[in-house]
Amino acid sequence: MGEILMDIKTGVTSFLKQSITTVKSPTWGETGPSWTTLYTNVPCRFVEESEWVRTDQAQEILTRAYLYVSASYSIKEGQELTINDQTYRVIRTSVNRDSSGEAAYLKVWVV
């Protein structure tokens, strides 16, 4: 079983050829948000393709792109990502699991 798990993680890792320059999280204050950098140079697979996504608030939003990233990173709705000098806001995330139930990677939709 350990060999299969290693193959899935290796396969996912080899698929992540691009990079998120920064992942930032907002902290809300009286004058608006201030941004804290959580991660830099995160390997990802970025796909620039529009897709309608239903958010947790039951709104339908047309996203600009989606990406795949290792589940070892905590990427959540509301965070800000910089990819190729473009800034995106995370709208939704989905955890994809391997055959043993372990989180293998995230699919992240952005606007």
N, C-alpha and C positions, 0 to 999 in steps of 0.2 A: 504494500500500500504506500509506503514511503517513497518508492521510486515513481509511482504514478503521480503523487502529489508534487514531487520535485519536477517532473516533466511538465506539468501544467504551469507551475510558477516560472520555469525556464521559458516555456513557450510564450507566456504573457509578457515576460520581461523582454524577450527578443522582438516582440511586436511594438514596443514603446520606443520609437526612433526619434521623436521630436522632443521638445522640452518646454515646460512652463517656466518662464523666467522668474516670476514671483507669485506666491499665494498670500493674499492679505486678508485679514479679518477685521471687521469694523468694531470699534468701541464707541458707543453713542454718548455724547456729552451735550452740554447746553448749546454749543455752537454747531452741532452736527457731528458727523463721524470723524474719528481719527483712525488711521489704519495701522495695524501691527503686522509686520511681515512674519508669516509662520514658516514658510519654506522657500527655498530658491533652487533653481535648476532641477525641477522635478521631471523625470522622464514621462512622456505621455505619447499617445497616438491621437492627433488632432484631425478632425474631419469637419471641414467647412461646408455644412449642408443644413438648410432650414428644415425644421421639423416642428409640428404642433405638439406641445407638451402640456399636460394637466398638472398644475402645481398642487401643493397640499391644501391651498385655499380654494380649490376647485375652479381656478381660472385656467383658461386655455391661452397659452402664450406661444407665439411663433419664435422659436430659437434661431440663433445665427449659426450655431455649430454645436458639436458634441465632442467629447474626448474620453479616452480610456486612460486610467491611471492605476497604479498599484494600490491595493486596499491598505497598505501600510501607512498611507497618508490620510489624514482626517480632513477631507474636503467637504464642505457643507453649503447649503443654500445661503445666499447673502454674501458670501466671500467674493473677493475680486481676484481675477487671474490676469496676468500679463503674458501674452504669447506673441512673438514676432512684433514687438512694440505696439500691440493692440491690447486694450483693456476690455475684459469681459466680466460679467456678473453671473455667478452660479445661480441657476433657477431651480434645478432639481438634480438629485443624485440617485443612483441605483446600485446596490451591492450585488455583484455576481459571485457565486460561490462554487468551489470545486466539489468533487464527488464526496468528500468527507465532511462537507458543510462549512469548511473554513472560507473566510472572505478571501477571494483571489484578486479581484480588481473592481474598480468603480467605473460606471458610465456616468459622465457629468455633462449636463446640458447647460449652455450659456447663451446669454444675449449680449 
